[in-house]
Amino acid sequence: MLNLLEKLCLLDGTSGNEDSVREFIIGEIKGHCDYRVDNLGNIICFKNGKKRSDKRLMLDAHMDEVGLIITAVTSDGFLKFDTVGGMDASVLAFKTVKIGDILGVISSKPIHLLSKEEQKKPQKASALYIDIGASSKEEALSLVSLGDTAIIQSDFTLMGENVKAKAIDDRIGCAVLITLLKEKSEYDYTAVFSTQEEIGTRGAKVATFALNPDFALILEATTAADIAGVSDDKSVCNLGKGPAVSFMDRATAYDRSLYNASLNSGLKVQSKRAVAGGNNAGAVHLSREGVRTLAISLPCRYIHSPSCVANVNDMTDMLALTRYMLNGILSGEIK
């Protein structure tokens, strides 16, 4: 699965611009399930198993990643931008970005030119520009257009038992879902590779309405703050201790029976120790008459940055837990 994750992470796909990710995924799942692409670009998959359960289960992983979008060009050829999804401006300055085939550098005022007051304040994205080497507005607009998206460039690197890459959120969910769809299944189920999660769970909302499931498993990455300078009670979850399952976040109070079943699975799993953030579950569990929902998340340090760090063993354990919950729900063993 690691090789698959590398290929996924190296693709660029901001919210609403997931085309390259979608094309790659379709190439991987073709012949292993029936699928269609809906009006928002979600890939909706129908996996045929040996049996049909009386429960309708949907698995979801979002294809999009955080990034930047070009909003204006200055007279001297620098690009102004806004963020797509939640990005801390502190990770942006002086990074290399790619806008289609055009490379650029996010420029910022050098520290020796900052006033003492400016040095005390956190950097804002509105104060940054992208330098693509153009000397005029006209030259810049001959290379890029307003509305083009930019991705911070990053390589895929093994660091012992950890991996550093961009877009682990949520290409790991996509990798798990692709792997499951390639396996033979005991039961029928549906799976969604969803769009636009980073700007408000939009793809998953319409897909869930169309599928009307009884249960949903949301495959995600989540913040791990098990780093120097953070106390244990604030670390949220830890790398190397298995996937994290949430009891509650800012958008969802998760199904307690599913939460308990995951913790009692006998597999390596941990509780996410914070009521914070949110994911596609926020839209999924409120669809129609309600959907019993659990999020299974990969602990990830430095999330929403070009240098996400996650543990390889946690990825394998995330796949095992997802498979266990899928079969348990559809067999009726998990009530």
SULGI-V283065 format. One record per residue. RES is the residue in three letters. OMEGA is omega as a letter, one per 20 degrees, with the letter a starting at -180 (999 if undefined). D_LAST is the distance of its C-alpha to the last C-alpha in Angstrom with 2 decimals. Layout:
# SULGI-V283065
res | omega | d_last
RES | OMEGA | D_LAST
RES | OMEGA | D_LAST
This chain:
# SULGI-V283065
res | omega | d_last
MET | a | 29.96
LEU | r | 32.58
ASN | r | 35.18
LEU | r | 32.88
LEU | r | 32.12
GLU | a | 35.88
LYS | a | 36.65
LEU | a | 34.08
CYS | a | 35.29
LEU | r | 38.89
LEU | r | 38.30
ASP | a | 39.08
GLY | r | 36.85
THR | a | 36.91
SER | a | 34.90
GLY | a | 36.20
ASN | a | 38.10
GLU | a | 35.49
ASP | a | 37.56
SER | r | 38.33
VAL | r | 34.76
ARG | a | 33.55
GLU | r | 36.30
PHE | a | 35.51
ILE | r | 31.79
ILE | r | 32.69
GLY | a | 35.11
GLU | a | 32.45
ILE | a | 29.75
LYS | a | 32.23
GLY | r | 31.88
HIS | r | 28.34
CYS | r | 26.62
ASP | a | 27.78
TYR | r | 28.27
ARG | r | 30.12
VAL | a | 31.41
ASP | a | 31.10
ASN | r | 33.72
LEU | r | 32.61
GLY | r | 32.60
ASN | r | 28.87
ILE | a | 28.18
ILE | a | 25.41
CYS | r | 24.34
PHE | a | 22.88
LYS | r | 21.82
ASN | r | 22.12
GLY | r | 20.22
LYS | a | 20.85
LYS | r | 18.14
ARG | r | 16.70
SER | r | 13.00
ASP | r | 12.32
LYS | r | 10.41
ARG | a | 13.07
LEU | r | 12.82
MET | r | 15.83
LEU | a | 17.19
ASP | r | 20.13
ALA | a | 23.14
HIS | a | 26.34
MET | a | 29.71
ASP | r | 32.06
GLU | r | 33.72
VAL | r | 35.86
GLY | a | 39.57
LEU | r | 42.71
ILE | a | 44.34
ILE | a | 48.11
THR | a | 49.37
ALA | r | 53.15
VAL | r | 56.08
THR | a | 58.94
SER | r | 62.59
ASP | r | 62.89
GLY | r | 59.95
PHE | a | 57.10
LEU | r | 53.62
LYS | a | 51.72
PHE | r | 47.93
ASP | r | 44.78
THR | r | 41.45
VAL | a | 38.50
GLY | a | 35.47
GLY | r | 35.65
MET | r | 38.38
ASP | a | 40.45
ALA | a | 44.10
SER | r | 44.99
VAL | a | 43.54
LEU | a | 45.65
ALA | r | 49.34
PHE | r | 51.33
LYS | r | 48.43
THR | r | 49.09
VAL | r | 47.37
LYS | r | 47.32
ILE | a | 47.87
GLY | r | 47.71
ASP | a | 50.45
ILE | r | 52.16
LEU | r | 51.87
GLY | r | 52.45
VAL | r | 52.41
ILE | a | 51.02
SER | r | 54.13
SER | r | 54.51
LYS | r | 57.56
PRO | a | 58.66
ILE | a | 58.23
HIS | r | 62.01
LEU | r | 62.36
LEU | r | 59.78
SER | r | 61.17
LYS | r | 60.13
GLU | r | 58.13
GLU | r | 56.35
GLN | a | 55.52
LYS | a | 53.74
LYS | r | 51.46
PRO | r | 48.36
GLN | r | 48.99
LYS | r | 47.86
ALA | a | 47.02
SER | r | 49.54
ALA | a | 52.31
LEU | r | 51.56
TYR | r | 52.90
ILE | r | 52.45
ASP | r | 55.66
ILE | r | 55.91
GLY | r | 59.60
ALA | a | 60.82
SER | r | 63.99
SER | r | 63.62
LYS | a | 61.20
GLU | r | 62.48
GLU | a | 61.93
ALA | a | 58.41
LEU | r | 57.53
SER | a | 58.94
LEU | a | 56.23
VAL | r | 53.16
SER | r | 52.11
LEU | a | 50.53
GLY | r | 46.77
ASP | r | 46.67
THR | a | 43.93
ALA | r | 44.60
ILE | r | 42.52
ILE | a | 43.48
GLN | a | 44.26
SER | r | 42.69
ASP | r | 42.59
PHE | a | 39.78
THR | r | 40.68
LEU | r | 39.30
MET | a | 39.93
GLY | r | 39.19
GLU | r | 35.41
ASN | r | 35.01
VAL | r | 35.60
LYS | r | 37.55
ALA | r | 37.30
LYS | r | 36.94
ALA | r | 33.84
ILE | r | 31.29
ASP | j | 29.40
ASP | r | 27.85
ARG | r | 29.38
ILE | r | 27.14
GLY | r | 24.11
CYS | r | 26.21
ALA | r | 27.12
VAL | a | 23.57
LEU | r | 22.71
ILE | a | 25.97
THR | r | 25.34
LEU | a | 21.96
LEU | r | 23.57
LYS | r | 26.38
GLU | r | 24.23
LYS | a | 23.32
SER | r | 19.73
GLU | a | 17.72
TYR | r | 16.11
ASP | r | 17.56
TYR | r | 16.73
THR | r | 18.93
ALA | a | 20.44
VAL | r | 22.82
PHE | a | 25.72
SER | a | 26.50
THR | r | 29.80
GLN | r | 31.15
GLU | a | 28.42
GLU | r | 31.17
ILE | r | 32.85
GLY | r | 29.96
THR | a | 26.80
ARG | a | 28.68
GLY | a | 27.72
ALA | a | 23.96
LYS | a | 24.42
VAL | r | 26.15
ALA | r | 24.03
THR | r | 20.78
PHE | a | 22.70
ALA | a | 23.85
LEU | r | 20.56
ASN | a | 18.43
PRO | r | 15.01
ASP | a | 11.61
PHE | r | 10.59
ALA | r | 13.30
LEU | a | 14.30
ILE | a | 17.75
LEU | a | 19.99
GLU | r | 22.84
ALA | a | 25.52
THR | a | 26.01
THR | r | 28.99
ALA | a | 29.81
ALA | a | 32.74
ASP | a | 33.29
ILE | a | 36.95
ALA | r | 40.29
GLY | r | 41.04
VAL | a | 37.48
SER | a | 36.35
ASP | a | 33.20
ASP | r | 31.52
LYS | a | 32.17
SER | r | 31.23
VAL | r | 27.69
CYS | a | 26.56
ASN | r | 28.54
LEU | r | 29.53
GLY | a | 28.85
LYS | r | 25.83
GLY | r | 23.20
PRO | r | 21.27
ALA | r | 20.54
VAL | a | 17.33
SER | r | 18.03
PHE | r | 16.95
MET | r | 19.42
ASP | a | 22.43
ARG | a | 25.14
ALA | a | 23.25
THR | r | 19.53
ALA | a | 17.44
TYR | r | 14.33
ASP | a | 10.73
ARG | r | 10.61
SER | r | 7.04
LEU | r | 7.86
TYR | a | 11.27
ASN | r | 10.69
ALA | r | 8.81
SER | a | 11.89
LEU | a | 14.26
ASN | a | 13.14
SER | a | 13.36
GLY | r | 16.96
LEU | r | 18.29
LYS | a | 20.83
VAL | r | 19.34
GLN | r | 20.63
SER | r | 19.95
LYS | a | 22.12
ARG | r | 24.44
ALA | r | 25.55
VAL | a | 24.78
ALA | r | 26.79
GLY | a | 27.05
GLY | a | 24.62
ASN | a | 23.59
ASN | r | 22.35
ALA | a | 19.11
GLY | r | 21.43
ALA | a | 22.22
VAL | a | 19.06
HIS | a | 16.70
LEU | a | 19.44
SER | r | 20.02
ARG | a | 20.50
GLU | r | 17.95
GLY | a | 15.89
VAL | r | 13.53
ARG | a | 10.49
THR | r | 12.38
LEU | r | 13.03
ALA | r | 16.59
ILE | a | 17.57
SER | r | 21.28
LEU | r | 24.31
PRO | a | 26.59
CYS | r | 29.90
ARG | r | 33.21
TYR | a | 35.63
ILE | a | 33.17
HIS | r | 34.85
SER | r | 38.00
PRO | a | 39.74
SER | r | 39.05
CYS | r | 35.31
VAL | a | 34.65
ALA | a | 31.47
ASN | a | 30.78
VAL | a | 30.64
ASN | r | 28.36
ASP | r | 25.79
MET | r | 25.78
THR | r | 25.01
ASP | r | 22.23
MET | r | 20.78
LEU | a | 20.83
ALA | a | 19.15
LEU | r | 16.24
THR | r | 15.83
ARG | r | 15.98
TYR | a | 13.41
MET | r | 10.78
LEU | a | 11.99
ASN | a | 11.74
GLY | r | 8.39
ILE | a | 6.82
LEU | r | 9.47
SER | a | 9.38
GLY | r | 6.00
GLU | r | 6.09
ILE | a | 3.77
LYS | 999 | 0.00
